[in-house]
C-alpha cells in the first residue's frame, strides 16, 4: 500500500512548458515542480532559452511589490 505522503506527493507536482507540447531543446521555457513531504522540500527545475539570467519570484499577492 502507498503511504499518505506518497499519494499527496503525486497531487503536488506539475509542469509548465512553452510551447505547451514541446520537449527538450524545443522548449523556450520549461518549469517543473514537486513536493517531497518526507523531507518537507519543494523541488523546482527551470530552463529557458536566454542570453542572460532566468529568474523566479514568489509573492504573497499578484503585485510582486515589497517581496524580498
mmCIF file of the N, C-alpha and C atoms, coordinates in Angstrom:
data_MODEL
# 
_entry.id   MODEL 
# 
loop_
_atom_site.group_PDB 
_atom_site.id 
_atom_site.type_symbol 
_atom_site.label_atom_id 
_atom_site.label_alt_id 
_atom_site.label_comp_id 
_atom_site.label_asym_id 
_atom_site.label_entity_id 
_atom_site.label_seq_id 
_atom_site.pdbx_PDB_ins_code 
_atom_site.Cartn_x 
_atom_site.Cartn_y 
_atom_site.Cartn_z 
_atom_site.occupancy 
_atom_site.B_iso_or_equiv 
_atom_site.pdbx_formal_charge 
_atom_site.auth_seq_id 
_atom_site.auth_comp_id 
_atom_site.auth_asym_id 
_atom_site.auth_atom_id 
_atom_site.pdbx_PDB_model_num 
ATOM 1   N N  . UNK A 1 1  ? 0.832  -1.192 0.000   1.00 0.00 ? 1  UNK A N  1 
ATOM 2   C CA . UNK A 1 1  ? 0.000  0.000  0.000   1.00 0.00 ? 1  UNK A CA 1 
ATOM 3   C C  . UNK A 1 1  ? 0.872  1.250  0.000   1.00 0.00 ? 1  UNK A C  1 
ATOM 4   N N  . UNK A 1 2  ? 0.438  2.256  -0.739  1.00 0.00 ? 2  UNK A N  1 
ATOM 5   C CA . UNK A 1 2  ? 1.160  3.535  -0.782  1.00 0.00 ? 2  UNK A CA 1 
ATOM 6   C C  . UNK A 1 2  ? 0.892  4.307  0.499   1.00 0.00 ? 2  UNK A C  1 
ATOM 7   N N  . UNK A 1 3  ? 1.883  5.046  0.932   1.00 0.00 ? 3  UNK A N  1 
ATOM 8   C CA . UNK A 1 3  ? 1.700  5.878  2.123   1.00 0.00 ? 3  UNK A CA 1 
ATOM 9   C C  . UNK A 1 3  ? 0.911  7.126  1.753   1.00 0.00 ? 3  UNK A C  1 
ATOM 10  N N  . UNK A 1 4  ? 0.357  7.782  2.746   1.00 0.00 ? 4  UNK A N  1 
ATOM 11  C CA . UNK A 1 4  ? -0.384 9.025  2.514   1.00 0.00 ? 4  UNK A CA 1 
ATOM 12  C C  . UNK A 1 4  ? 0.526  10.085 1.914   1.00 0.00 ? 4  UNK A C  1 
ATOM 13  N N  . UNK A 1 5  ? 1.780  10.148 2.385   1.00 0.00 ? 5  UNK A N  1 
ATOM 14  C CA . UNK A 1 5  ? 2.722  11.136 1.848   1.00 0.00 ? 5  UNK A CA 1 
ATOM 15  C C  . UNK A 1 5  ? 2.988  10.891 0.375   1.00 0.00 ? 5  UNK A C  1 
ATOM 16  N N  . UNK A 1 6  ? 3.118  9.641  -0.017  1.00 0.00 ? 6  UNK A N  1 
ATOM 17  C CA . UNK A 1 6  ? 3.358  9.330  -1.427  1.00 0.00 ? 6  UNK A CA 1 
ATOM 18  C C  . UNK A 1 6  ? 2.154  9.714  -2.273  1.00 0.00 ? 6  UNK A C  1 
ATOM 19  N N  . UNK A 1 7  ? 0.966  9.476  -1.765  1.00 0.00 ? 7  UNK A N  1 
ATOM 20  C CA . UNK A 1 7  ? -0.233 9.863  -2.506  1.00 0.00 ? 7  UNK A CA 1 
ATOM 21  C C  . UNK A 1 7  ? -0.344 11.378 -2.625  1.00 0.00 ? 7  UNK A C  1 
ATOM 22  N N  . UNK A 1 8  ? -0.031 12.097 -1.559  1.00 0.00 ? 8  UNK A N  1 
ATOM 23  C CA . UNK A 1 8  ? -0.071 13.557 -1.611  1.00 0.00 ? 8  UNK A CA 1 
ATOM 24  C C  . UNK A 1 8  ? 0.987  14.103 -2.560  1.00 0.00 ? 8  UNK A C  1 
ATOM 25  N N  . UNK A 1 9  ? 2.161  13.488 -2.575  1.00 0.00 ? 9  UNK A N  1 
ATOM 26  C CA . UNK A 1 9  ? 3.244  13.963 -3.435  1.00 0.00 ? 9  UNK A CA 1 
ATOM 27  C C  . UNK A 1 9  ? 2.833  13.905 -4.898  1.00 0.00 ? 9  UNK A C  1 
ATOM 28  N N  . UNK A 1 10 ? 2.056  12.927 -5.266  1.00 0.00 ? 10 UNK A N  1 
ATOM 29  C CA . UNK A 1 10 ? 1.587  12.828 -6.649  1.00 0.00 ? 10 UNK A CA 1 
ATOM 30  C C  . UNK A 1 10 ? 0.696  14.019 -6.973  1.00 0.00 ? 10 UNK A C  1 
ATOM 31  N N  . UNK A 1 11 ? -0.098 14.449 -6.014  1.00 0.00 ? 11 UNK A N  1 
ATOM 32  C CA . UNK A 1 11 ? -1.005 15.578 -6.232  1.00 0.00 ? 11 UNK A CA 1 
ATOM 33  C C  . UNK A 1 11 ? -0.276 16.912 -6.238  1.00 0.00 ? 11 UNK A C  1 
ATOM 34  N N  . UNK A 1 12 ? 0.899  16.964 -5.671  1.00 0.00 ? 12 UNK A N  1 
ATOM 35  C CA . UNK A 1 12 ? 1.632  18.209 -5.551  1.00 0.00 ? 12 UNK A CA 1 
ATOM 36  C C  . UNK A 1 12 ? 2.839  18.233 -6.464  1.00 0.00 ? 12 UNK A C  1 
ATOM 37  N N  . UNK A 1 13 ? 2.588  18.035 -7.748  1.00 0.00 ? 13 UNK A N  1 
ATOM 38  C CA . UNK A 1 13 ? 3.645  18.087 -8.752  1.00 0.00 ? 13 UNK A CA 1 
ATOM 39  C C  . UNK A 1 13 ? 3.032  18.625 -10.032 1.00 0.00 ? 13 UNK A C  1 
ATOM 40  N N  . UNK A 1 14 ? 3.857  19.242 -10.850 1.00 0.00 ? 14 UNK A N  1 
ATOM 41  C CA . UNK A 1 14 ? 3.337  19.744 -12.109 1.00 0.00 ? 14 UNK A CA 1 
ATOM 42  C C  . UNK A 1 14 ? 4.427  20.323 -12.971 1.00 0.00 ? 14 UNK A C  1 
ATOM 43  N N  . UNK A 1 15 ? 4.012  20.845 -14.109 1.00 0.00 ? 15 UNK A N  1 
ATOM 44  C CA . UNK A 1 15 ? 4.967  21.453 -15.026 1.00 0.00 ? 15 UNK A CA 1 
ATOM 45  C C  . UNK A 1 15 ? 4.279  22.488 -15.901 1.00 0.00 ? 15 UNK A C  1 
ATOM 46  N N  . UNK A 1 16 ? 5.097  23.367 -16.443 1.00 0.00 ? 16 UNK A N  1 
ATOM 47  C CA . UNK A 1 16 ? 4.669  24.356 -17.416 1.00 0.00 ? 16 UNK A CA 1 
ATOM 48  C C  . UNK A 1 16 ? 5.726  24.386 -18.502 1.00 0.00 ? 16 UNK A C  1 
ATOM 49  N N  . UNK A 1 17 ? 5.309  24.303 -19.750 1.00 0.00 ? 17 UNK A N  1 
ATOM 50  C CA . UNK A 1 17 ? 6.234  24.346 -20.876 1.00 0.00 ? 17 UNK A CA 1 
ATOM 51  C C  . UNK A 1 17 ? 5.703  25.307 -21.930 1.00 0.00 ? 17 UNK A C  1 
ATOM 52  N N  . UNK A 1 18 ? 6.610  25.963 -22.626 1.00 0.00 ? 18 UNK A N  1 
ATOM 53  C CA . UNK A 1 18 ? 6.228  26.860 -23.715 1.00 0.00 ? 18 UNK A CA 1 
ATOM 54  C C  . UNK A 1 18 ? 7.114  26.583 -24.926 1.00 0.00 ? 18 UNK A C  1 
ATOM 55  N N  . UNK A 1 19 ? 6.550  26.187 -26.047 1.00 0.00 ? 19 UNK A N  1 
ATOM 56  C CA . UNK A 1 19 ? 5.133  25.867 -26.249 1.00 0.00 ? 19 UNK A CA 1 
ATOM 57  C C  . UNK A 1 19 ? 4.702  24.639 -25.451 1.00 0.00 ? 19 UNK A C  1 
ATOM 58  N N  . UNK A 1 20 ? 3.413  24.522 -25.235 1.00 0.00 ? 20 UNK A N  1 
ATOM 59  C CA . UNK A 1 20 ? 2.879  23.509 -24.322 1.00 0.00 ? 20 UNK A CA 1 
ATOM 60  C C  . UNK A 1 20 ? 3.253  22.088 -24.723 1.00 0.00 ? 20 UNK A C  1 
ATOM 61  N N  . UNK A 1 21 ? 3.418  21.811 -25.993 1.00 0.00 ? 21 UNK A N  1 
ATOM 62  C CA . UNK A 1 21 ? 3.707  20.453 -26.447 1.00 0.00 ? 21 UNK A CA 1 
ATOM 63  C C  . UNK A 1 21 ? 5.194  20.217 -26.731 1.00 0.00 ? 21 UNK A C  1 
ATOM 64  N N  . UNK A 1 22 ? 6.065  21.093 -26.252 1.00 0.00 ? 22 UNK A N  1 
ATOM 65  C CA . UNK A 1 22 ? 7.496  20.981 -26.542 1.00 0.00 ? 22 UNK A CA 1 
ATOM 66  C C  . UNK A 1 22 ? 8.163  19.915 -25.684 1.00 0.00 ? 22 UNK A C  1 
ATOM 67  N N  . UNK A 1 23 ? 9.395  19.574 -26.068 1.00 0.00 ? 23 UNK A N  1 
ATOM 68  C CA . UNK A 1 23 ? 10.224 18.683 -25.263 1.00 0.00 ? 23 UNK A CA 1 
ATOM 69  C C  . UNK A 1 23 ? 11.689 19.018 -25.519 1.00 0.00 ? 23 UNK A C  1 
ATOM 70  N N  . UNK A 1 24 ? 12.520 18.782 -24.520 1.00 0.00 ? 24 UNK A N  1 
ATOM 71  C CA . UNK A 1 24 ? 13.958 19.004 -24.664 1.00 0.00 ? 24 UNK A CA 1 
ATOM 72  C C  . UNK A 1 24 ? 14.310 20.414 -25.078 1.00 0.00 ? 24 UNK A C  1 
ATOM 73  N N  . UNK A 1 25 ? 15.231 20.534 -26.055 1.00 0.00 ? 25 UNK A N  1 
ATOM 74  C CA . UNK A 1 25 ? 15.685 21.848 -26.523 1.00 0.00 ? 25 UNK A CA 1 
ATOM 75  C C  . UNK A 1 25 ? 14.634 22.594 -27.335 1.00 0.00 ? 25 UNK A C  1 
ATOM 76  N N  . UNK A 1 26 ? 13.506 21.964 -27.611 1.00 0.00 ? 26 UNK A N  1 
ATOM 77  C CA . UNK A 1 26 ? 12.441 22.618 -28.356 1.00 0.00 ? 26 UNK A CA 1 
ATOM 78  C C  . UNK A 1 26 ? 11.592 23.553 -27.511 1.00 0.00 ? 26 UNK A C  1 
ATOM 79  N N  . UNK A 1 27 ? 11.869 23.618 -26.214 1.00 0.00 ? 27 UNK A N  1 
ATOM 80  C CA . UNK A 1 27 ? 11.099 24.484 -25.311 1.00 0.00 ? 27 UNK A CA 1 
ATOM 81  C C  . UNK A 1 27 ? 11.802 25.827 -25.160 1.00 0.00 ? 27 UNK A C  1 
ATOM 82  N N  . UNK A 1 28 ? 11.045 26.899 -25.253 1.00 0.00 ? 28 UNK A N  1 
ATOM 83  C CA . UNK A 1 28 ? 11.624 28.192 -24.915 1.00 0.00 ? 28 UNK A CA 1 
ATOM 84  C C  . UNK A 1 28 ? 11.648 28.373 -23.398 1.00 0.00 ? 28 UNK A C  1 
ATOM 85  N N  . UNK A 1 29 ? 10.753 27.649 -22.683 1.00 0.00 ? 29 UNK A N  1 
ATOM 86  C CA . UNK A 1 29 ? 10.709 27.670 -21.225 1.00 0.00 ? 29 UNK A CA 1 
ATOM 87  C C  . UNK A 1 29 ? 10.182 26.330 -20.736 1.00 0.00 ? 29 UNK A C  1 
ATOM 88  N N  . UNK A 1 30 ? 10.836 25.773 -19.741 1.00 0.00 ? 30 UNK A N  1 
ATOM 89  C CA . UNK A 1 30 ? 10.365 24.545 -19.087 1.00 0.00 ? 30 UNK A CA 1 
ATOM 90  C C  . UNK A 1 30 ? 10.507 24.727 -17.585 1.00 0.00 ? 30 UNK A C  1 
ATOM 91  N N  . UNK A 1 31 ? 9.430  24.486 -16.867 1.00 0.00 ? 31 UNK A N  1 
ATOM 92  C CA . UNK A 1 31 ? 9.390  24.683 -15.417 1.00 0.00 ? 31 UNK A CA 1 
ATOM 93  C C  . UNK A 1 31 ? 8.656  23.497 -14.813 1.00 0.00 ? 31 UNK A C  1 
ATOM 94  N N  . UNK A 1 32 ? 9.282  22.792 -13.889 1.00 0.00 ? 32 UNK A N  1 
ATOM 95  C CA . UNK A 1 32 ? 8.640  21.670 -13.217 1.00 0.00 ? 32 UNK A CA 1 
ATOM 96  C C  . UNK A 1 32 ? 8.812  21.819 -11.712 1.00 0.00 ? 32 UNK A C  1 
ATOM 97  N N  . UNK A 1 33 ? 7.885  21.227 -10.972 1.00 0.00 ? 33 UNK A N  1 
ATOM 98  C CA . UNK A 1 33 ? 7.977  21.273 -9.517  1.00 0.00 ? 33 UNK A CA 1 
ATOM 99  C C  . UNK A 1 33 ? 7.361  20.012 -8.925  1.00 0.00 ? 33 UNK A C  1 
ATOM 100 N N  . UNK A 1 34 ? 7.832  19.660 -7.742  1.00 0.00 ? 34 UNK A N  1 
ATOM 101 C CA . UNK A 1 34 ? 7.213  18.594 -6.963  1.00 0.00 ? 34 UNK A CA 1 
ATOM 102 C C  . UNK A 1 34 ? 7.534  18.830 -5.492  1.00 0.00 ? 34 UNK A C  1 
ATOM 103 N N  . UNK A 1 35 ? 6.700  18.254 -4.645  1.00 0.00 ? 35 UNK A N  1 
ATOM 104 C CA . UNK A 1 35 ? 6.872  18.390 -3.205  1.00 0.00 ? 35 UNK A CA 1 
ATOM 105 C C  . UNK A 1 35 ? 7.234  17.021 -2.640  1.00 0.00 ? 35 UNK A C  1 
ATOM 106 N N  . UNK A 1 36 ? 8.308  16.992 -1.852  1.00 0.00 ? 36 UNK A N  1 
ATOM 107 C CA . UNK A 1 36 ? 8.705  15.784 -1.133  1.00 0.00 ? 36 UNK A CA 1 
ATOM 108 C C  . UNK A 1 36 ? 8.278  15.967 0.313   1.00 0.00 ? 36 UNK A C  1 
ATOM 109 N N  . UNK A 1 37 ? 7.172  15.351 0.673   1.00 0.00 ? 37 UNK A N  1 
ATOM 110 C CA . UNK A 1 37 ? 6.629  15.529 2.015   1.00 0.00 ? 37 UNK A CA 1 
ATOM 111 C C  . UNK A 1 37 ? 7.464  14.824 3.074   1.00 0.00 ? 37 UNK A C  1 
ATOM 112 N N  . UNK A 1 38 ? 8.262  13.852 2.683   1.00 0.00 ? 38 UNK A N  1 
ATOM 113 C CA . UNK A 1 38 ? 9.093  13.163 3.673   1.00 0.00 ? 38 UNK A CA 1 
ATOM 114 C C  . UNK A 1 38 ? 10.220 14.056 4.175   1.00 0.00 ? 38 UNK A C  1 
ATOM 115 N N  . UNK A 1 39 ? 10.661 15.019 3.342   1.00 0.00 ? 39 UNK A N  1 
ATOM 116 C CA . UNK A 1 39 ? 11.724 15.946 3.752   1.00 0.00 ? 39 UNK A CA 1 
ATOM 117 C C  . UNK A 1 39 ? 11.253 17.389 3.799   1.00 0.00 ? 39 UNK A C  1 
ATOM 118 N N  . UNK A 1 40 ? 9.958  17.628 3.568   1.00 0.00 ? 40 UNK A N  1 
ATOM 119 C CA . UNK A 1 40 ? 9.390  18.983 3.529   1.00 0.00 ? 40 UNK A CA 1 
ATOM 120 C C  . UNK A 1 40 ? 10.159 19.865 2.541   1.00 0.00 ? 40 UNK A C  1 
ATOM 121 N N  . UNK A 1 41 ? 10.379 19.331 1.340   1.00 0.00 ? 41 UNK A N  1 
ATOM 122 C CA . UNK A 1 41 ? 11.171 20.028 0.336   1.00 0.00 ? 41 UNK A CA 1 
ATOM 123 C C  . UNK A 1 41 ? 10.349 20.289 -0.920  1.00 0.00 ? 41 UNK A C  1 
ATOM 124 N N  . UNK A 1 42 ? 10.460 21.508 -1.432  1.00 0.00 ? 42 UNK A N  1 
ATOM 125 C CA . UNK A 1 42 ? 9.897  21.868 -2.726  1.00 0.00 ? 42 UNK A CA 1 
ATOM 126 C C  . UNK A 1 42 ? 11.036 21.811 -3.729  1.00 0.00 ? 42 UNK A C  1 
ATOM 127 N N  . UNK A 1 43 ? 10.917 20.950 -4.732  1.00 0.00 ? 43 UNK A N  1 
ATOM 128 C CA . UNK A 1 43 ? 11.940 20.803 -5.771  1.00 0.00 ? 43 UNK A CA 1 
ATOM 129 C C  . UNK A 1 43 ? 11.472 21.509 -7.031  1.00 0.00 ? 43 UNK A C  1 
ATOM 130 N N  . UNK A 1 44 ? 12.288 22.425 -7.547  1.00 0.00 ? 44 UNK A N  1 
ATOM 131 C CA . UNK A 1 44 ? 11.961 23.202 -8.734  1.00 0.00 ? 44 UNK A CA 1 
ATOM 132 C C  . UNK A 1 44 ? 13.083 23.044 -9.752  1.00 0.00 ? 44 UNK A C  1 
ATOM 133 N N  . UNK A 1 45 ? 12.695 22.817 -10.997 1.00 0.00 ? 45 UNK A N  1 
ATOM 134 C CA . UNK A 1 45 ? 13.639 22.798 -12.108 1.00 0.00 ? 45 UNK A CA 1 
ATOM 135 C C  . UNK A 1 45 ? 13.129 23.778 -13.149 1.00 0.00 ? 45 UNK A C  1 
ATOM 136 N N  . UNK A 1 46 ? 14.026 24.655 -13.610 1.00 0.00 ? 46 UNK A N  1 
ATOM 137 C CA . UNK A 1 46 ? 13.631 25.646 -14.601 1.00 0.00 ? 46 UNK A CA 1 
ATOM 138 C C  . UNK A 1 46 ? 14.731 25.761 -15.647 1.00 0.00 ? 46 UNK A C  1 
ATOM 139 N N  . UNK A 1 47 ? 14.329 25.811 -16.904 1.00 0.00 ? 47 UNK A N  1 
ATOM 140 C CA . UNK A 1 47 ? 15.270 26.016 -18.004 1.00 0.00 ? 47 UNK A CA 1 
ATOM 141 C C  . UNK A 1 47 ? 14.600 26.920 -19.032 1.00 0.00 ? 47 UNK A C  1 
ATOM 142 N N  . UNK A 1 48 ? 15.384 27.811 -19.624 1.00 0.00 ? 48 UNK A N  1 
ATOM 143 C CA . UNK A 1 48 ? 14.835 28.726 -20.615 1.00 0.00 ? 48 UNK A CA 1 
ATOM 144 C C  . UNK A 1 48 ? 15.907 29.098 -21.625 1.00 0.00 ? 48 UNK A C  1 
ATOM 145 N N  . UNK A 1 49 ? 15.472 29.385 -22.835 1.00 0.00 ? 49 UNK A N  1 
ATOM 146 C CA . UNK A 1 49 ? 16.382 29.903 -23.840 1.00 0.00 ? 49 UNK A CA 1 
ATOM 147 C C  . UNK A 1 49 ? 16.571 31.379 -23.538 1.00 0.00 ? 49 UNK A C  1 
ATOM 148 N N  . UNK A 1 50 ? 17.801 31.759 -23.212 1.00 0.00 ? 50 UNK A N  1 
ATOM 149 C CA . UNK A 1 50 ? 18.066 33.123 -22.783 1.00 0.00 ? 50 UNK A CA 1 
ATOM 150 C C  . UNK A 1 50 ? 19.509 33.495 -23.065 1.00 0.00 ? 50 UNK A C  1 
ATOM 151 N N  . UNK A 1 51 ? 19.723 34.755 -23.336 1.00 0.00 ? 51 UNK A N  1 
ATOM 152 C CA . UNK A 1 51 ? 21.089 35.256 -23.496 1.00 0.00 ? 51 UNK A CA 1 
ATOM 153 C C  . UNK A 1 51 ? 21.616 35.799 -22.168 1.00 0.00 ? 51 UNK A C  1 
ATOM 154 N N  . UNK A 1 52 ? 20.791 35.708 -21.129 1.00 0.00 ? 52 UNK A N  1 
ATOM 155 C CA . UNK A 1 52 ? 21.175 36.230 -19.818 1.00 0.00 ? 52 UNK A CA 1 
ATOM 156 C C  . UNK A 1 52 ? 20.607 35.365 -18.715 1.00 0.00 ? 52 UNK A C  1 
ATOM 157 N N  . UNK A 1 53 ? 20.220 36.006 -17.643 1.00 0.00 ? 53 UNK A N  1 
ATOM 158 C CA . UNK A 1 53 ? 19.714 35.311 -16.471 1.00 0.00 ? 53 UNK A CA 1 
ATOM 159 C C  . UNK A 1 53 ? 18.258 34.910 -16.648 1.00 0.00 ? 53 UNK A C  1 
ATOM 160 N N  . UNK A 1 54 ? 17.861 33.880 -15.917 1.00 0.00 ? 54 UNK A N  1 
ATOM 161 C CA . UNK A 1 54 ? 16.469 33.463 -15.808 1.00 0.00 ? 54 UNK A CA 1 
ATOM 162 C C  . UNK A 1 54 ? 16.140 33.486 -14.326 1.00 0.00 ? 54 UNK A C  1 
ATOM 163 N N  . UNK A 1 55 ? 15.011 34.066 -13.952 1.00 0.00 ? 55 UNK A N  1 
ATOM 164 C CA . UNK A 1 55 ? 14.690 34.212 -12.541 1.00 0.00 ? 55 UNK A CA 1 
ATOM 165 C C  . UNK A 1 55 ? 13.317 33.681 -12.199 1.00 0.00 ? 55 UNK A C  1 
ATOM 166 N N  . UNK A 1 56 ? 13.097 33.515 -10.924 1.00 0.00 ? 56 UNK A N  1 
ATOM 167 C CA . UNK A 1 56 ? 11.838 33.038 -10.384 1.00 0.00 ? 56 UNK A CA 1 
ATOM 168 C C  . UNK A 1 56 ? 11.535 33.858 -9.139  1.00 0.00 ? 56 UNK A C  1 
ATOM 169 N N  . UNK A 1 57 ? 10.304 34.314 -8.997  1.00 0.00 ? 57 UNK A N  1 
ATOM 170 C CA . UNK A 1 57 ? 9.932  35.091 -7.827  1.00 0.00 ? 57 UNK A CA 1 
ATOM 171 C C  . UNK A 1 57 ? 8.692  34.536 -7.166  1.00 0.00 ? 57 UNK A C  1 
ATOM 172 N N  . UNK A 1 58 ? 8.607  34.695 -5.874  1.00 0.00 ? 58 UNK A N  1 
ATOM 173 C CA . UNK A 1 58 ? 7.440  34.297 -5.094  1.00 0.00 ? 58 UNK A CA 1 
ATOM 174 C C  . UNK A 1 58 ? 6.863  35.532 -4.437  1.00 0.00 ? 58 UNK A C  1 
ATOM 175 N N  . UNK A 1 59 ? 5.547  35.598 -4.377  1.00 0.00 ? 59 UNK A N  1 
ATOM 176 C CA . UNK A 1 59 ? 4.887  36.754 -3.794  1.00 0.00 ? 59 UNK A CA 1 
ATOM 177 C C  . UNK A 1 59 ? 3.663  36.299 -3.008  1.00 0.00 ? 59 UNK A C  1 
ATOM 178 N N  . UNK A 1 60 ? 3.328  37.066 -1.990  1.00 0.00 ? 60 UNK A N  1 
ATOM 179 C CA . UNK A 1 60 ? 2.125  36.776 -1.226  1.00 0.00 ? 60 UNK A CA 1 
ATOM 180 C C  . UNK A 1 60 ? 0.865  37.305 -1.921  1.00 0.00 ? 60 UNK A C  1 
ATOM 181 N N  . UNK A 1 61 ? 1.066  38.123 -2.959  1.00 0.00 ? 61 UNK A N  1 
ATOM 182 C CA . UNK A 1 61 ? -0.046 38.618 -3.763  1.00 0.00 ? 61 UNK A CA 1 
ATOM 183 C C  . UNK A 1 61 ? 0.390  38.627 -5.220  1.00 0.00 ? 61 UNK A C  1 
ATOM 184 N N  . UNK A 1 62 ? -0.426 39.127 -6.114  1.00 0.00 ? 62 UNK A N  1 
ATOM 185 C CA . UNK A 1 62 ? -0.092 39.141 -7.546  1.00 0.00 ? 62 UNK A CA 1 
ATOM 186 C C  . UNK A 1 62 ? 0.637  40.408 -7.969  1.00 0.00 ? 62 UNK A C  1 
ATOM 187 N N  . UNK A 1 63 ? 0.992  41.275 -7.039  1.00 0.00 ? 63 UNK A N  1 
ATOM 188 C CA . UNK A 1 63 ? 1.596  42.549 -7.372  1.00 0.00 ? 63 UNK A CA 1 
ATOM 189 C C  . UNK A 1 63 ? 3.118  42.518 -7.372  1.00 0.00 ? 63 UNK A C  1 
ATOM 190 N N  . UNK A 1 64 ? 3.734  41.547 -6.688  1.00 0.00 ? 64 UNK A N  1 
ATOM 191 C CA . UNK A 1 64 ? 5.179  41.420 -6.585  1.00 0.00 ? 64 UNK A CA 1 
ATOM 192 C C  . UNK A 1 64 ? 5.832  42.675 -6.008  1.00 0.00 ? 64 UNK A C  1 
ATOM 193 N N  . UNK A 1 65 ? 5.132  43.376 -5.151  1.00 0.00 ? 65 UNK A N  1 
ATOM 194 C CA . UNK A 1 65 ? 5.700  44.549 -4.512  1.00 0.00 ? 65 UNK A CA 1 
ATOM 195 C C  . UNK A 1 65 ? 6.187  44.236 -3.107  1.00 0.00 ? 65 UNK A C  1 
ATOM 196 N N  . UNK A 1 66 ? 7.343  44.751 -2.737  1.00 0.00 ? 66 UNK A N  1 
ATOM 197 C CA . UNK A 1 66 ? 7.891  44.565 -1.392  1.00 0.00 ? 66 UNK A CA 1 
ATOM 198 C C  . UNK A 1 66 ? 8.048  43.096 -1.004  1.00 0.00 ? 66 UNK A C  1 
ATOM 199 N N  . UNK A 1 67 ? 8.354  42.261 -1.976  1.00 0.00 ? 67 UNK A N  1 
ATOM 200 C CA . UNK A 1 67 ? 8.598  40.838 -1.705  1.00 0.00 ? 67 UNK A CA 1 
ATOM 201 C C  . UNK A 1 67 ? 10.093 40.580 -1.821  1.00 0.00 ? 67 UNK A C  1 
ATOM 202 N N  . UNK A 1 68 ? 10.761 40.521 -0.682  1.00 0.00 ? 68 UNK A N  1 
ATOM 203 C CA . UNK A 1 68 ? 12.208 40.326 -0.672  1.00 0.00 ? 68 UNK A CA 1 
ATOM 204 C C  . UNK A 1 68 ? 12.577 38.874 -0.614  1.00 0.00 ? 68 UNK A C  1 
# 
